[in-house]
Amino acid sequence: MIRRRMNRFGLSIFFMLVVLSIFLITGFFVILISLLASQVGLLDRFGFRAAFPMLLAVLGASAIVGSIVSMMVGRVPLRPIREIINATNRLAAGDFSARITTLQTPELRELSYSFNRMAAELGSLELLRSDFINNFSHEFKTPIVSIKGFADLLKMDDLPKEERNEYLDIIASESARLAAMATNVLNLSRVENQTIVTDKQPFDLTEQLRRCILMMQTAWERKHIQFEVELGEVQITANAELLNQVWVNLFDNAIKFSDDGGLVEVALCREDDEAVLSIRDDGMGIPPADIPHVFDKFYQSDTSRTVPGNGLGLALAKKIVLLHEGSIQCQSEPENGTVFTVRLPIAPAM
């Protein structure tokens, strides 16, 4: 508290010294001009020699009075600066609700807007970091607890063979889930640290999508899902390995959220200098409030966890698409399915 008060007085003293310096510099030039006028005889000619001491006295009195007035009045124009300092200290201490309400001059209004926007962004990042840690801990803890529980049950000597095999299947499934999560985390961490995409080569995007659909054939046949595919011939220059992760995650999402016997429509075409891919399913859909968050890390619209997943696939897909200077959008309605649209430049920007 004492230090804060000293800082406040320090600003006022600084303002006073600035004003005093202006008075002194002005007075110095007045005296200098007076001396020069006296040397050339101007003051003697007009009879002002007697006024010279009075001039010095007036200058000294004006400097003293100006310093006192600036000390008193200086607190008003310095109030916004003190407000900015206090808000900055609160922000540094972790209070992301700190805001500046200074609206006196255009410059201070711009500074207030920039500071408030920065505080809001930092608050959002802190909330996202907290959610990320909580969700990450939950997603890793759940399969580990499950594996431990079923491993303990397998120690029972009188356990029937059917139950033993069932528990082993669950352990294998949860282990695969952990492995997939770790892979996605590593991939997401890798691409998040990238600012440009390397190893761009021309390749057949149409053929890559065909192979990806065939690779996931076991998954969509297990749910008796029908794929309707309409792929135009499109060549693209990009990193094929990274884009393959995008298609795998999008197809996996479409399959997971489709009902048994559902329909997934895949369409690829060329529009001007862009390749446009749309993947539509007729599953449960996404509530409107959840759509802005579908690309957030660890975010899952299905809070009941009835659909397997870890909420990393779409975050990874979006980052890869953005690295390729493209865009990805999600449109959905509850009970009316979901469509993801990806747009990628045909050739990289020079």
C-alpha positions as CSV (number, residue, x, y, z in Angstrom):
1,M,0.0,0.0,0.0
2,I,2.8,2.4,0.9
3,R,4.7,1.6,-2.2
4,R,1.5,2.1,-4.3
5,R,1.1,5.6,-2.7
6,M,4.7,6.4,-3.4
7,N,4.2,5.4,-7.0
8,R,1.2,7.7,-7.2
9,F,3.1,10.7,-5.7
10,G,6.0,9.8,-8.0
11,L,3.8,10.3,-11.1
12,S,2.7,13.7,-9.7
13,I,6.2,14.7,-8.9
14,F,7.4,13.7,-12.4
15,F,4.6,15.8,-13.9
16,M,5.6,18.7,-11.7
17,L,9.2,18.4,-12.7
18,V,8.3,18.4,-16.4
19,V,6.2,21.6,-16.0
20,L,9.0,23.1,-13.9
21,S,11.5,22.3,-16.5
22,I,9.4,24.0,-19.1
23,F,9.2,27.1,-17.0
24,L,12.9,27.1,-16.3
25,I,13.8,26.6,-20.0
26,T,11.4,29.4,-20.9
27,G,12.8,31.6,-18.3
28,F,16.3,30.9,-19.4
29,F,15.5,32.0,-22.9
30,V,13.7,35.1,-21.6
31,I,16.8,36.0,-19.5
32,L,19.1,35.3,-22.4
33,I,17.1,37.5,-24.8
34,S,17.0,40.2,-22.1
35,L,20.8,40.1,-21.7
36,L,21.3,40.3,-25.5
37,A,18.8,43.2,-25.7
38,S,20.7,44.9,-22.9
39,Q,24.1,44.3,-24.6
40,V,22.9,45.9,-27.8
41,G,21.3,48.8,-25.9
42,L,17.7,48.1,-26.6
43,L,16.7,48.1,-22.9
44,D,18.7,51.4,-22.3
45,R,17.0,53.0,-25.3
46,F,13.5,52.2,-24.0
47,G,14.4,52.7,-20.3
48,F,13.7,49.1,-19.2
49,R,17.0,48.5,-17.2
50,A,15.2,49.1,-14.0
51,A,12.6,46.5,-14.9
52,F,15.2,43.7,-15.2
53,P,15.3,42.7,-11.5
54,M,11.6,42.7,-11.5
55,L,11.6,40.4,-14.5
56,L,13.8,37.9,-12.7
57,A,11.4,38.0,-9.7
58,V,8.4,37.4,-11.9
59,L,10.1,34.5,-13.6
60,G,11.0,32.9,-10.2
61,A,7.5,33.5,-8.8
62,S,5.9,32.0,-12.0
63,A,8.1,28.9,-11.7
64,I,7.1,28.4,-8.0
65,V,3.4,29.0,-8.7
66,G,3.5,26.8,-11.8
67,S,5.1,23.9,-9.9
68,I,2.5,24.1,-7.1
69,V,-0.4,24.3,-9.6
70,S,1.0,21.4,-11.7
71,M,1.4,19.4,-8.5
72,M,-2.3,19.9,-7.7
73,V,-3.8,19.7,-11.2
74,G,-1.4,17.0,-12.4
75,R,-3.4,14.3,-10.5
76,V,-6.3,14.7,-12.9
77,P,-4.6,13.9,-16.2
78,L,-2.5,11.3,-14.5
79,R,-5.5,9.4,-13.2
80,P,-5.9,7.3,-16.4
81,I,-2.3,6.2,-16.1
82,R,-2.8,5.2,-12.5
83,E,-5.9,3.2,-13.6
84,I,-3.9,1.5,-16.3
85,I,-1.1,0.6,-13.8
86,N,-3.6,-0.8,-11.3
87,A,-5.4,-2.9,-14.0
88,T,-2.0,-4.2,-15.3
89,N,-1.0,-5.2,-11.8
90,R,-4.3,-7.0,-11.3
91,L,-3.9,-8.8,-14.6
92,A,-0.3,-9.8,-13.7
93,A,-1.6,-11.2,-10.4
94,G,-4.1,-13.5,-12.3
95,D,-7.2,-11.4,-12.2
96,F,-8.4,-11.6,-15.8
97,S,-11.6,-9.6,-15.0
98,A,-9.5,-6.4,-14.8
99,R,-10.8,-3.8,-17.3
100,I,-10.0,-0.2,-18.1
101,T,-12.8,2.4,-18.5
102,T,-10.7,5.4,-19.5
103,L,-12.5,7.2,-22.3
104,Q,-11.0,10.7,-22.2
105,T,-9.0,11.0,-25.4
106,P,-8.9,8.9,-28.6
107,E,-5.5,7.6,-27.7
108,L,-6.6,6.5,-24.2
109,R,-9.8,5.0,-25.7
110,E,-7.7,2.9,-28.1
111,L,-5.4,1.9,-25.3
112,S,-8.4,0.9,-23.1
113,Y,-9.8,-1.2,-26.0
114,S,-6.5,-2.9,-26.6
115,F,-6.0,-3.7,-23.0
116,N,-9.5,-5.0,-22.4
117,R,-9.3,-7.2,-25.5
118,M,-5.9,-8.6,-24.3
119,A,-7.4,-9.3,-20.8
120,A,-10.4,-11.1,-22.4
121,E,-8.2,-13.2,-24.6
122,L,-5.9,-14.1,-21.7
123,G,-9.0,-15.0,-19.7
124,S,-10.2,-17.3,-22.5
125,L,-6.8,-18.9,-22.7
126,E,-6.8,-19.5,-19.0
127,L,-10.2,-21.1,-19.1
128,L,-9.2,-23.2,-22.1
129,R,-6.0,-24.3,-20.3
130,S,-8.0,-25.2,-17.2
131,D,-10.5,-27.2,-19.2
132,F,-7.7,-28.9,-21.2
133,I,-6.1,-30.1,-18.0
134,N,-9.3,-31.3,-16.5
135,N,-10.5,-33.1,-19.6
136,F,-7.0,-34.5,-20.3
137,S,-6.8,-35.9,-16.7
138,H,-10.3,-37.4,-17.0
139,E,-9.7,-39.0,-20.4
140,F,-6.5,-40.6,-19.2
141,K,-7.7,-41.6,-15.8
142,T,-10.9,-43.4,-17.0
143,P,-9.2,-46.1,-19.1
144,I,-6.4,-46.6,-16.6
145,V,-8.9,-47.2,-13.8
146,S,-10.9,-49.5,-16.0
147,I,-7.8,-51.5,-16.9
148,K,-6.7,-51.8,-13.3
149,G,-10.2,-52.9,-12.2
150,F,-10.5,-55.7,-14.8
151,A,-6.9,-56.7,-14.2
152,D,-7.7,-57.2,-10.5
153,L,-10.8,-59.3,-11.5
154,L,-8.6,-61.5,-13.7
155,K,-6.7,-62.6,-10.6
156,M,-9.7,-64.6,-9.4
157,D,-9.0,-68.3,-9.9
158,D,-12.7,-69.3,-10.2
159,L,-13.4,-66.8,-13.0
160,P,-15.3,-68.4,-15.9
161,K,-13.5,-68.5,-19.2
162,E,-16.2,-66.4,-20.9
163,E,-15.9,-63.6,-18.3
164,R,-12.1,-63.8,-18.4
165,N,-12.1,-63.3,-22.2
166,E,-14.6,-60.5,-21.9
167,Y,-12.4,-58.7,-19.4
168,L,-9.4,-59.2,-21.6
169,D,-11.2,-57.7,-24.5
170,I,-12.1,-54.7,-22.4
171,I,-8.5,-54.3,-21.3
172,A,-7.3,-54.6,-24.9
173,S,-9.9,-52.0,-26.0
174,E,-9.0,-49.5,-23.3
175,S,-5.3,-50.0,-24.0
176,A,-6.0,-49.2,-27.7
177,R,-7.9,-46.2,-26.6
178,L,-5.0,-44.9,-24.5
179,A,-2.6,-45.6,-27.4
180,A,-4.8,-43.7,-29.8
181,M,-5.1,-40.8,-27.4
182,A,-1.3,-40.6,-26.9
183,T,-0.8,-40.7,-30.6
184,N,-3.3,-37.9,-31.2
185,V,-1.8,-35.8,-28.4
186,L,1.7,-36.2,-29.9
187,N,0.4,-35.4,-33.4
188,L,-1.5,-32.4,-32.2
189,S,1.6,-31.1,-30.3
190,R,3.7,-31.6,-33.3
191,V,1.5,-29.7,-35.7
192,E,0.7,-26.9,-33.2
193,N,4.4,-26.1,-33.1
194,Q,4.5,-25.8,-36.9
195,T,4.0,-22.5,-38.6
196,I,4.5,-23.8,-42.2
197,V,4.0,-27.1,-43.9
198,T,7.0,-28.8,-45.4
199,D,7.3,-31.7,-47.9
200,K,4.5,-30.4,-50.1
201,Q,4.2,-32.5,-53.2
202,P,1.6,-32.8,-56.0
203,F,-0.6,-35.9,-55.5
204,D,-4.0,-37.3,-56.4
205,L,-6.4,-36.2,-53.7
206,T,-9.2,-38.3,-55.1
207,E,-7.2,-41.5,-54.9
208,Q,-6.1,-40.6,-51.3
209,L,-9.7,-40.3,-50.3
210,R,-10.7,-43.6,-51.9
211,R,-7.9,-45.4,-50.1
212,C,-8.9,-43.8,-46.8
213,I,-12.5,-45.0,-47.2
214,L,-11.4,-48.5,-48.0
215,M,-9.0,-48.5,-45.1
216,M,-12.0,-47.8,-42.7
217,Q,-14.2,-50.4,-44.4
218,T,-14.2,-52.7,-41.4
219,A,-15.5,-49.9,-39.2
220,W,-18.4,-48.8,-41.4
221,E,-19.4,-52.4,-42.4
222,R,-19.6,-53.3,-38.8
223,K,-22.4,-50.7,-38.4
224,H,-23.9,-51.5,-41.8
225,I,-23.3,-48.0,-42.9
226,Q,-23.7,-47.2,-46.6
227,F,-21.2,-44.9,-48.3
228,E,-22.3,-42.7,-51.2
229,V,-19.2,-41.4,-52.8
230,E,-19.0,-38.8,-55.6
231,L,-15.4,-37.8,-56.1
232,G,-14.2,-35.6,-58.9
233,E,-10.7,-35.9,-60.1
234,V,-8.6,-33.3,-58.2
235,Q,-4.9,-32.9,-58.0
236,I,-3.5,-30.9,-55.1
237,T,-0.1,-29.8,-53.9
238,A,0.2,-30.4,-50.1
239,N,1.6,-32.7,-47.4
240,A,-0.2,-36.0,-48.1
241,E,0.7,-37.5,-44.8
242,L,-0.8,-34.7,-42.8
243,L,-4.0,-34.5,-44.9
244,N,-4.5,-38.2,-44.5
245,Q,-4.9,-37.6,-40.8
246,V,-7.6,-35.1,-41.5
247,W,-9.6,-37.5,-43.7
248,V,-9.2,-40.4,-41.2
249,N,-10.5,-38.2,-38.3
250,L,-13.5,-36.9,-40.3
251,F,-14.5,-40.3,-41.7
252,D,-14.1,-41.8,-38.2
253,N,-16.4,-39.1,-36.8
254,A,-19.0,-39.7,-39.5
255,I,-19.0,-43.4,-38.8
256,K,-19.1,-43.1,-35.0
257,F,-22.0,-40.7,-34.9
258,S,-24.1,-42.5,-37.6
259,D,-26.8,-44.9,-36.5
260,D,-26.6,-48.5,-37.5
261,G,-27.6,-48.8,-41.2
262,G,-27.0,-45.1,-41.7
263,L,-25.8,-43.2,-44.7
264,V,-22.5,-41.2,-45.2
265,E,-22.2,-39.0,-48.2
266,V,-18.8,-37.9,-49.5
267,A,-18.4,-35.4,-52.3
268,L,-15.2,-33.9,-53.8
269,C,-15.1,-31.2,-56.5
270,R,-13.0,-28.3,-57.7
271,E,-14.2,-24.7,-57.3
272,D,-12.0,-22.2,-59.0
273,D,-8.6,-22.7,-57.3
274,E,-9.9,-24.7,-54.4
275,A,-10.6,-28.4,-53.7
276,V,-13.9,-28.7,-51.8
277,L,-14.7,-31.8,-49.8
278,S,-17.9,-32.4,-47.9
279,I,-18.6,-35.3,-45.6
280,R,-22.2,-35.7,-44.5
281,D,-23.7,-38.2,-42.0
282,D,-27.4,-38.7,-41.0
283,G,-26.6,-39.3,-37.3
284,M,-27.7,-37.6,-34.1
285,G,-26.4,-34.1,-35.1
286,I,-24.9,-31.5,-32.9
287,P,-26.7,-28.9,-30.7
288,P,-26.3,-25.3,-31.9
289,A,-24.6,-24.3,-28.7
290,D,-21.9,-27.0,-29.2
291,I,-21.0,-26.2,-32.8
292,P,-18.6,-23.3,-32.0
293,H,-16.6,-25.7,-29.8
294,V,-16.4,-28.8,-31.9
295,F,-12.8,-28.0,-32.9
296,D,-11.7,-27.4,-29.3
297,K,-9.3,-29.8,-27.8
298,F,-10.9,-32.6,-25.7
299,Y,-14.4,-31.1,-26.3
300,Q,-17.1,-33.7,-26.8
301,S,-20.7,-32.9,-27.5
302,D,-21.8,-36.3,-26.2
303,T,-21.3,-35.6,-22.5
304,S,-22.6,-39.1,-21.7
305,R,-19.5,-40.6,-23.3
306,T,-21.7,-43.2,-25.1
307,V,-19.7,-42.6,-28.3
308,P,-16.0,-43.5,-28.0
309,G,-13.5,-40.7,-28.6
310,N,-11.1,-38.3,-26.9
311,G,-12.0,-35.0,-28.5
312,L,-8.7,-34.5,-30.2
313,G,-9.4,-35.6,-33.8
314,L,-11.2,-32.5,-35.0
315,A,-8.7,-30.1,-33.2
316,L,-5.9,-31.9,-35.1
317,A,-7.9,-31.8,-38.4
318,K,-8.5,-28.0,-38.1
319,K,-4.9,-27.3,-37.3
320,I,-3.6,-29.2,-40.3
321,V,-6.2,-27.6,-42.6
322,L,-5.2,-24.1,-41.4
323,L,-1.5,-24.9,-41.9
324,H,-2.4,-25.6,-45.5
325,E,-4.1,-22.2,-45.7
326,G,-7.5,-23.8,-46.0
327,S,-10.7,-23.8,-44.0
328,I,-13.0,-26.3,-42.3
329,Q,-16.6,-25.7,-41.3
330,C,-19.2,-27.7,-39.4
331,Q,-22.9,-27.5,-40.0
332,S,-25.4,-29.5,-38.1
333,E,-28.9,-29.8,-36.6
334,P,-30.0,-32.2,-33.9
335,E,-31.4,-35.4,-35.4
336,N,-30.6,-34.2,-38.9
337,G,-27.0,-35.2,-39.2
338,T,-23.8,-33.2,-39.6
339,V,-21.7,-32.0,-42.6
340,F,-18.1,-31.0,-42.5
341,T,-16.8,-29.0,-45.4
342,V,-13.0,-28.6,-46.1
343,R,-11.6,-26.2,-48.6
344,L,-8.0,-26.4,-49.6
345,P,-6.0,-24.4,-52.2
346,I,-5.1,-26.4,-55.2
347,A,-1.6,-25.1,-55.2
348,P,0.4,-23.5,-52.3
349,A,0.5,-19.7,-52.2
350,M,3.8,-18.2,-53.4
